[in-house]
Amino acid sequence: MQTFAEFWPFYLREHSQPLTRTLHLVGTTFSLLLILSALAVRSGRLAILAVICGYAFAWVGHFFVEHNRPATFKHPLWSFAADWKMWALALTGRLAPELRRAGVKP
Protein backbone atom coordinates (compact mmCIF):
# COMPACT_ATOMS: atom_id res chain seq x y z
CA MET A 1 0.00 0.00 0.00
CA GLN A 2 1.40 3.32 -1.05
CA THR A 3 -1.40 5.74 -0.13
CA PHE A 4 -4.02 6.26 2.54
CA ALA A 5 -6.68 5.75 -0.16
CA GLU A 6 -5.32 2.23 -0.70
CA PHE A 7 -5.04 1.63 3.04
CA TRP A 8 -8.61 2.70 3.89
CA PRO A 9 -10.47 -0.32 2.38
CA PHE A 10 -7.92 -2.66 3.97
CA TYR A 11 -8.49 -0.95 7.32
CA LEU A 12 -12.26 -1.39 7.01
CA ARG A 13 -11.89 -5.07 6.14
CA GLU A 14 -9.74 -5.48 9.26
CA HIS A 15 -12.74 -4.13 11.19
CA SER A 16 -15.39 -6.34 9.61
CA GLN A 17 -17.20 -7.27 12.83
CA PRO A 18 -19.66 -4.75 14.27
CA LEU A 19 -18.36 -5.40 17.80
CA THR A 20 -14.83 -4.44 16.74
CA ARG A 21 -16.11 -1.19 15.27
CA THR A 22 -18.13 -0.52 18.44
CA LEU A 23 -15.09 -1.12 20.64
CA HIS A 24 -13.11 1.31 18.48
CA LEU A 25 -15.88 3.89 18.70
CA VAL A 26 -16.07 3.60 22.49
CA GLY A 27 -12.29 3.64 22.95
CA THR A 28 -11.80 6.60 20.62
CA THR A 29 -14.59 8.54 22.33
CA PHE A 30 -13.14 7.87 25.78
CA SER A 31 -9.71 8.86 24.50
CA LEU A 32 -11.04 12.14 23.15
CA LEU A 33 -12.76 12.90 26.46
CA LEU A 34 -9.60 12.06 28.37
CA ILE A 35 -7.45 14.25 26.09
CA LEU A 36 -9.84 17.16 26.54
CA SER A 37 -9.79 16.59 30.29
CA ALA A 38 -6.00 16.38 30.27
CA LEU A 39 -5.80 19.71 28.48
CA ALA A 40 -8.32 21.31 30.82
CA VAL A 41 -6.49 20.29 33.99
CA ARG A 42 -3.00 20.10 32.44
CA SER A 43 -2.50 16.46 33.38
CA GLY A 44 0.10 14.32 31.66
CA ARG A 45 -1.31 11.28 33.42
CA LEU A 46 -4.71 11.77 31.82
CA ALA A 47 -3.03 12.15 28.42
CA ILE A 48 -1.21 8.86 28.90
CA LEU A 49 -4.43 7.24 30.07
CA ALA A 50 -6.12 8.52 26.90
CA VAL A 51 -3.63 6.68 24.70
CA ILE A 52 -3.86 3.50 26.76
CA CYS A 53 -7.65 3.61 26.75
CA GLY A 54 -7.93 4.02 22.99
CA TYR A 55 -5.56 1.21 22.20
CA ALA A 56 -6.97 -1.11 24.88
CA PHE A 57 -10.49 -1.06 23.44
CA ALA A 58 -9.21 -1.39 19.87
CA TRP A 59 -6.83 -4.23 20.62
CA VAL A 60 -9.48 -6.22 22.49
CA GLY A 61 -11.52 -6.05 19.30
CA HIS A 62 -8.64 -7.20 17.14
CA PHE A 63 -7.30 -9.97 19.34
CA PHE A 64 -10.58 -11.39 20.65
CA VAL A 65 -13.21 -10.50 18.03
CA GLU A 66 -11.44 -10.20 14.66
CA HIS A 67 -8.52 -12.49 15.55
CA ASN A 68 -6.11 -10.31 13.59
CA ARG A 69 -3.20 -7.99 14.30
CA PRO A 70 -4.00 -4.29 14.60
CA ALA A 71 -2.97 -2.27 11.55
CA THR A 72 -1.15 0.03 13.99
CA PHE A 73 1.78 -2.37 14.03
CA LYS A 74 2.57 -1.90 10.33
CA HIS A 75 0.94 1.44 9.50
CA PRO A 76 0.77 3.51 12.70
CA LEU A 77 0.02 6.92 11.18
CA TRP A 78 -2.50 5.70 8.62
CA SER A 79 -4.12 3.55 11.28
CA PHE A 80 -4.41 6.52 13.64
CA ALA A 81 -5.97 8.64 10.88
CA ALA A 82 -8.31 5.80 9.86
CA ASP A 83 -9.47 5.35 13.48
CA TRP A 84 -10.62 8.97 13.53
CA LYS A 85 -12.12 8.75 10.06
CA MET A 86 -14.12 5.66 11.03
CA TRP A 87 -15.16 7.36 14.28
CA ALA A 88 -16.41 10.47 12.46
CA LEU A 89 -18.21 8.47 9.77
CA ALA A 90 -19.87 6.26 12.38
CA LEU A 91 -21.07 9.24 14.42
CA THR A 92 -22.48 10.97 11.35
CA GLY A 93 -24.17 7.85 9.97
CA ARG A 94 -21.96 7.70 6.88
CA LEU A 95 -19.92 4.57 7.63
CA ALA A 96 -22.19 1.95 6.00
CA PRO A 97 -21.52 3.04 2.38
CA GLU A 98 -17.77 3.02 3.05
CA LEU A 99 -18.01 -0.49 4.47
CA ARG A 100 -19.98 -1.69 1.45
CA ARG A 101 -17.41 -0.21 -0.95
CA ALA A 102 -14.71 -2.10 0.95
CA GLY A 103 -16.68 -5.36 0.72
CA VAL A 104 -17.74 -5.41 4.38
CA LYS A 105 -21.32 -6.06 5.41
CA PRO A 106 -22.40 -3.05 7.55
N, C-alpha and C positions, 0 to 999 in steps of 0.2 A: 504494500500500500504506500502510495506516494503522497496522497492528499487527504485532507479531512473528509472531503466528499466521498472518497473511496472507503475510508474508515467507517463512516456513519452507518451504512447498511450492515457491515460486519458487527459493529457495536450493538445494533438493535437485535441481530440474530443471537448474539451472546446473552441477550436479555429476553429470551423468548417466552419465559414463564411469567404470568401476571404477578405472582408473588415476588419474584425477583425485582420486577419494576416497582412494586409497592414498597419493598424494603429500601430500594434506592430513593424513592420519593420521600419516605419517612426520614431516612438518614440525612439526606440532603437538606430537608427542611429543618431538622434539628441542628444541623451544622450551621445553617444560615442564622438561626436564632442565637446560637452560641457565639458566633462571630460578632453579631450585632451587640450582644451582651458584653462580650470581651472589649469591644471598642467603647461602649458606654461607660464601663467601669475600669477600663484600662488594665485588663487582666490577661497576662500571658497564659496563665493556667487554663482559662476558659477557651482561649484560642487553640491551645493544644488539644483540649477536650473536644473542640469542634472537629478537628481533623480526625481524631480517633473515632468519634461518633459516626461521622460520614462513612469512613472506610469499614467500620465494624458492621453496620447494617448491610452495606453493599457486599462485603465478603461473605457474610452468612448466606446471602442469596446465591452467590456464585458457588461456594463450596457445598452447600447443603440442598439447594433447590436445582440449580442449573447443572451442577457437577462439572464445572469448567474453571479455568484460571481467569481471574480478573484481567481485563485488557490493560489495566494500569501497569502490569508488570512489563509489557512490551511497548506500550504507547502511553506513557503517563500524561503528557500534555493533551493529546487528543482525547484520551479517556476522561480527563477532568472537564474539558470543554463539552464533551458529549453527555456527561452526567448532567450538567446544567441545561444543555439543550433539551434533553429528555424530560427533565424536571419542568422546564417552562412549557414545553408542548403538552405534557400531561395536565398541568394546572389550567391550561387554556383550552383543553379539549381538542387539541390538534395532533395528538400522538398517533391515533389509530391509522390515518392515511399513510403516515411515515412507516409504521409497522407493516402495513400491507405492501407498500412498495419494496420493502426489504424482504418480503416473503414470510413474515411472521403474522400469525393469527392474533388479532387484537384481543 
